[in-house]
Amino acid sequence: MAASMVRTCRYLSRNGCCILLERTSLCLTPRSKFHCSSTAHNGLLFSLGKRGILKDSFPDNAAQDQLPRLLESSAQTVYCGFDPTADSLHVGNLLAIIGLLHFRSAGHHALAVLGGATAQIGDPSGKTSERERLSADVVEANTRSIRESIQRIFTNHELYFHDSSRKLGTVNVLNNLSWYKDWGVVAFLSEAGRYFRMGTMLSRQSVQSRLKSADGMSLTEFTYQVFQAYDFYHLNQIYGCKIQLGGTDQLGNLMSGHEYIHKMSGEEVYGLTIPLVTSSIGDKLGKTAGNAVWLNRDKTSPFELYQFFLRQPDTSVEGYLKLFTFLPLAEVERLMEQQREDPGKRLAHKRLAAEVTKLVHGKEGLESAKRCTNALYHSSVQALEEMSDEELQELFREAPFHELLLEPGTTVIDTCRRVNAIPEGPRGYRMVQDGAVWINHNRTDKPEQVLIPKLHILSNGLTLLRVGKRNFYIIKWLSL
């Protein structure tokens, strides 16, 4: 299956709190490339093809015969690269990680390669202009953050999704800076550069599109395909890696790696592409387009990730269940039947959101997302009481957070004034009297009312104050 995704935006509002949610609709187009091999009719490639995770292969005939036989012969090593050009990966990268997880679940070995070196070069694929140069310190910090994120997802998959009766393959998270740091530019060009033909490099789509642009292409970007090709060669020599996963925009780089390895050792290696998550105008759903849904909690909370998938249109949910979850296809079909019988329950949407959130943030992250959902959309005081300071701040990201000493006799008007939620003087007093103030989802119109534990101050020591439709304040009470 080939996949394209179309993004729309929607504002969700509850009690005046507005949250911008990206909504990406998925369009699936049938493909048969991974479905025709009699050798692997029930094999891994066939399964991933049915789910829509694989799109193309290189060489073209690999999916038909060679790769299925190779995967059935013994455990293979598969790699996918991630350049740390930001401090977090995003949903667009998640499909590549899920691809590695499927291979690992089938007993193959997964390599996630972080581009500590190549992030300083800049991949021109799919870009209309050159990336802003990143310092080595920034790349190093980004690499640490992304390493932790990838390791967390692999751990969550093993804990919550893997069938314990099947043997898992190994997983390694590497940094390509480790094999470039001792190279000198002259030595590297002498060793590797002589095997790359200028005509072939210039013919790559990623190069052609940039050469025709107003800004052209720098020498630095032009050499990116050399580095990615050498990465594949290095992994092939050290780890026996014969398969590389990448987005469809990486096909030219995958081809360069295949050609370089073939020239160096004569060994046959393979490239597999996965569909890109794209916006409505065809841009990757990623940080460059400014529409990313991130995988790190400090950039996109579990609640926001949960809501992103929960709010997908009905026409997309089946495709997303196949792509982003590990549910058997028969179970996906059962879910869709239940959804068609009673669309109002949105069972498929809820299962999709839960599965992805648990994969990315673990069981605790999923529980946090559900607490936040109940607190915001169902005005649940119990959910508010169960929420941590961090969860409240994630849910109301724009709300000021205050720590106040709880003095005896503190009133509603005292609280509002101490956090500067209302104007000074009679006007602020009248706002409370007129019902413009809400405390923990309950309207209060008595300015001199002394704060009551469990009503105004929750058992977790927090108060959620709202003035008007959208002005929230989070208060953490400190005892004298």
N, C-alpha and C positions, 0 to 999 in steps of 0.2 A: 504494500500500500504506500502510495505517496501521500504526503500530508502538507497542507498549508493552513495557516491559522490567521484569522482576521480579527483585529482588535477593535473593540468599542469601549467607551467609558461610561460609567454610571455612578451617580452620587447616591449613596445610601444615607438616609437621615432618620434619626430616632431621637425624639426629645430635643431636636435642634442641633444634634451633633452630626456634622457632615464628614463623610470619609470617601475619598476618591478611590474607586476600585477599577482596575483595568479588567476588561472583559475580552477574552480572546476566543473567537469562534473557530472551530476546526473543520476544514473541508478535506475529505478523504477521496482520493482517486485510485481506483483499482490498478494494481500492478501484478504481474505474474512472475516476475524474475525469480523470486524466492519461493515460488510455489510449484515449479515444474519438475524439480529433481526427484526422480523415483528413488534415488539412493537415500535421500534425506526427507522423504515425505512426512515422516513423523519426527524429524530431527530439530535441532535448535534453530537453524536458519529458517526452516519452514514455519516454526512457531513464531519467531520474531517477525517474519514477513506477514503473517496473518494479523499480528498485533499492529502492524504499520510502523514498527521501529526501524526497520531496514528499508533503504530506498534503492541504492545502487551498489554495485561491486566493481572492483578493478583487480585484475583484468575482467573484461565483460563477462566471460564465460565461467568465472570462478564460482558463482553461486549455484551453477547447474551441476557441477561434477567435482571439481578439485577441492573446494573448501569443505563440502559435506564429508568427503572421504577423509580429509585431514582431521576434521573435528571428531570423527568417529574413531580414528586410529589411536589417539592418545590425547592426554591433556595438553592443550595449547596455551600460549601466552598471548594476551590481547592488550593493546595499549590505546589510551586516548590522552591527548594533551590539553592542558588548560593554562592559558597565559594569565598570570596574576596582574592584569592591568587595572583592577579594582580590588578592594579589600573583601569582596564577596562574590561568589558565583550567583547566577540568577536562574529563573525557571527555564530559560532557553538552554542552559547548560545541563539541567537535570536529566534531560533525555539521554545525553551521552553517558552520564553516571549510571542511569538505569540500564543502558546497554551493557556496560561493564558488569553490573550486578547480575544480569541474566546469564552472561558467560560464566561468571564465577559460580552461580547456582548450579550450572551444568558441569561443574568440576574443572573448569579452565582457570587459568591464573590471570589476574587483572593487574595492570600497571596504570596508575594515574600519574601522569608526568606533568609537573608544574614548570612553566617556562620562566624560571628565574633569569635565564639568559635571553630567551627569545622575546620576553616582554619588553626588553630594552631595545629590541630591533623594531617590533611592530608588524603585525600581520596585516597586509593590505587587503586580504580577502573580504569582499563585501563592504569595503569602506570607500567613501567618495573623497576622502582627504586623509592626510597623514595624521597618525595619532600624536597627541602631545607627548613629548619626551618625558619619561619617568626617571627619577633618580634611582640609584642602586638601593638606597635606604628605603624608599617607598616600595619598591618591588619586593624587597626582603620582608617588610612588614605585611604586605599583601599576601605573600607566599605563606607566611606563618598562619594567617587568618584562614586562607583557603584550605590549607592542609588540615587544619582542625575541623573545618566544615565537611570535607570529603570523608575524613576518618569517622566523623559522627554519623554520617549517612550510611557508610558501610557497616558500622556497629549496629545502628538501628535496624538495618535490613537483616542482619544475622540474628538479632534478638527477636524481632517481631514478624518476619516474613519468610524466613528460610525454613524449608522442610528438613527437620533434624535427621531424617532417615537418609538424606542424600549428603554425600561428602562435598564440602565446599572447597573451591580452589583457593589459592593464596591471594593476598592483595598486598601491593607495595605502592606507597606514594613517594615518588622521586622528584628531584629538582634537577633540570638539565644544566643548571649552572655548575653542578658538580663535575661534569665532564668537559665543560668549556673553559673553566677558570684558569687552567694551566696552559691553554693553547695561546700561541702568538698568532697575530693575523697573517704573517708571512707563511708560517708553518701550516696553518689551517688551509689557506688558499692553495699552497703547494700540494698538500695531501688530498684535499677533497675537491677543490675548485676545478681541477683539470678534467673531472669526469662529467661536468655539466656543460651542455651545449647552449650557446646564446640563443639560437633560433628556437629551440624548444622552450627555454625559459620565457622568451618574449611572446610565445604563442599562448601562454596560459591566460585564461579569461580574466583572472584577477589582475594581471599585468596589463592586458589590452584595455580594460575599462579605465584604468587609471592613467595610462599613457594618453588617452583621448580626452581626459579631463583638463580643465583650465590650469590646475596646479601641477599636473604631471605626477611623476613618481620619483622619489629619492633613491639613491643607490642603496641606502640602508634597507628600505622596504623591499627593494628588488632582490636582495640577498636572502630574504626570509625563507623562501622555499628551499634554499641550500641548507639552512640550519635545520628545518623540519625534516628534510630528507636524511640529514646526518643523524638526527635523533633516532629515526627508525633504524638506521644501520647500526648505531651503537647498541640499541636495545636488542636487535637481532643477534649481534655478536656476544653480548654479555648475558642476556636472559633467554635467548632462543626465541624471541618474539617474531611471529610471522604474520600477525594480523593487526591492522591499525583501524580504529574507529574515528570518524570525524563527521562534522556537518557537511551538507551537500556543497557548501562553499569551499570546502577543503579538498575537493576532488583533485584539483591541480597539484596541491602539495602532496597528496597521497601518491599520485602518479610519479612525482619527482623522486619520492622515497623508493618506490618500486624499481624505477629505472636505475637509481644509484646503487641499490643493493645488488641488482642483477649484474651490473658492470663490475662491482667489487668482488662478488663471491659466486655469482651464477645461481644463487638460491632463489627459489620462487617464494614471493611474499604477496600479501593480499591487502586490499583496502575495502572497507565497508562504510557507506555513508548513511546517516540518519537524517530524517527530515528536520528542517529548521523551523523553529517557532517564529513566525513573522507577523508583522503588523499589517493593517489593511492596505498599506502602500508598498508592501513587500519587504520592508526593512526587518532585520532580525529583531525579535523581541528581547532587547538587551540594553545594556547601559549606554551604548552609543546613541540610541534613539531616545533615551531619557524616559523609557517606559518600563523599566525593569521591575519585576517582582523578585526580590532577593532571597537568598537561602540563609543568610545570617540574621539572627533574631534582632540584633540592634538596628538593622536597616528595614526589615519587613518582619513584623511580629508573627507568632503562630496564628493569632486571630486574623490578621490581614491575609496571610497565606490561605488559611481555611476559607475565608470569605471570597477570595479570588476564585477558587475552584467551585465553591458553593453557588456563586452567581453566574456560572456559565450557562449559556442558552441551552434549551432542551436538545437542540439539533447537534450539539457538540459533545454532550456528556458521554455517549457511548464510545466515541473515538478517544476521548480523554481517559476513560477507564481502561482501555486497551493499552494506551501509550504510557500512562503515568502510574499505573498500579500493577501488582503482581497477581491479581485475581485470575483464576482460570477463565478461559473464554466462555465456558459453559455457565459459570457463575455470573459473568457479565451479562449474558443473554437472559438469565433468570431475573436479574435486577432490572433489566430493561422491560421485561414482560410485566413485572410488578409496577414499574413506573407508568407504563401505558394503561394499566388497569386503574391506577389511582394517581394521576399526575400531581395532585395537590400535596401529597406526602413527600414528594421530591426525594425518594429513597436513594435513587442512583446518585443524585447530586451530593447528598449527605455522605454516602459511602465514599465517593470520589474525594471529597474534601478531607474526610477522616483518614483515608489511606495515605494521601500525599503528605498531610501534616504530620502523621506519625512517622513516616519515612524520614522526613527532613528534621523534625524536632523531637521525635521520640514520644513515648506515651505521656510523659508529663506535659510536653508541648501541646498535644492534642487536648488534654484535659484543660489546659489553660485557655485554648481557643474556644472550647465549649463554655467555660465559665464567662469569658468575655462576651460571647454571643448572648448568653442568658442575661447578663447584666445590662447589655446595651439594648437588645431588641425585645426582651421580655420583662424589663424593669424588675429583675429579680434581686431583692435585697439580700437573700441568702447567697446568691452568686457574688454580690459585692463583698459580703463578709468573708467569703472564702478566697478573695483575690489578694495577691501580694502587692506591695508598693510598685514593684516592677510591672506587673500586669496592668495596674491602673494607669501607670504612665504610658504604657504601650497603647492602651485602648484610647486614651485621651492625650495623644502626643502633643497637642498644642496647648494643653491645659497647664497653667502654672502649678508647681508643687511646693507646698509650704509645710514646714515643721513648726508647730506652735505649742507653747506650754499651756496645759489645761489648768486654768486658774479657777478656784471655786466661784460659782455664780456667773460663769461665762454665758452670755446670751446669744441669740441669733444675730442681733444687730452688731454685737461686739465681734463675732466671727466674721461677718461680712466686711466690716471696716478694717479688721486686722489684715485681711488678704487683699484689700483695695478692690473689692468686688462691686461696691456701690459708691456713689458720690457722698461726700461729707455733707452733714447738715440735714435739714428737713426733707430734701428731695430723696436721699437714700432711704430715710425712714419710711417715706410714703411708698417707695418701691416694694419694701417688704410687706407693708400693709395691703398693697394692691395685688399681692400674690405673684410677684415676679421672681421670687426666690424659692428654689427647690433644694431640699436636703435629702440625699439618699433616695431619690425618685419620689419624694413626698413634698407636696406644696406646703409651705409654711407662711402664715400671714400675721404672726404675732412677734413683733420685733423684740419685745422684752422677755420672750420665752427663754428660760434657762435650758441649756443643752441637756438632753436626757440620754444616758447611756442606752445602747441598743436601738434607740430611735434616731438620734442625731449623731451619735458616735457608735460606730459598729464595733463588734467584738474584736476585730483586728486593729482597732485604734485609728481607723480611717473615717473620713467624712468626704463625700462627694457633693460639692456645692455647685448649683447651677443658677445663674442669674440671666433671665431672659431666655431666648431660644437656643443660644449656642455658646455661652460663656461659662466654661467649666473651670473649677478650681478643686485641686486635690489637697486635702489637709491631713497631715499625720500628727496626731496628738501625743505630746510628751507629758508624762506625769510629773508633778512637782516633787 
